[in-house]
Amino acid sequence: MQAVIVPVTSFAQNCSVVWCTETGKGAVIDPGGDLERIEQAIETHHPVIEKILITHGHFDHAGGAAELAERLGVPIEGPGADDGFLIDAITERGDDFGVPNCRPFTPSRWLTDGDTVTVGAQTFDVRHCPGHTPGHVVFFHQPSQLAFVGDVLFAGSIGRTDFPRGDHPTLIRSITTRLWPMGDDVTFVPGHGPVSTFGQERRTNPFVADHVLA
């Protein structure tokens, strides 16, 4: 499995193009906008995109999903159904924050904790990690020890919880009970900023390091 990060929108959101090296089939995770930039990455690396995966319903992660799905003729999977209210209002929220052309959609499949999604011959485990949004999910590829965590966790920080239906204690619980058990060696791609590992964040993150929560 290989992946490339494509920063999109004025919020430098980490859209990811991932693909199975065995089959050449791929997926786009969180296409928030700047679709031409995403399509250029697809042309450069040549995966055959078979689906779009969404971690949560905020406009900078999901605003371009409807149009990209139409352009590529592929389904959308995720996020959790509790983020439906965010997707329904995605056009207005995008306009409010200067990200135009965001469009609502109904995914082909809402995701829940314990589901799996496939990309070619590869399988990703789905973990429901609410707190930043109520329907937030993360995608974990165990063979490569790589997780795509959206806005749950960042290098040196955590997701905001002051948006509608955000909840700080729930977010901390999601991180400690859904992410940490994956293992310290797991590398994660956050929704914004540089990649890190769960072990690094358990040692140094000022919000969720082990010594902070002890």
Disulfide bonds with the S-S distance in Angstrom:
none
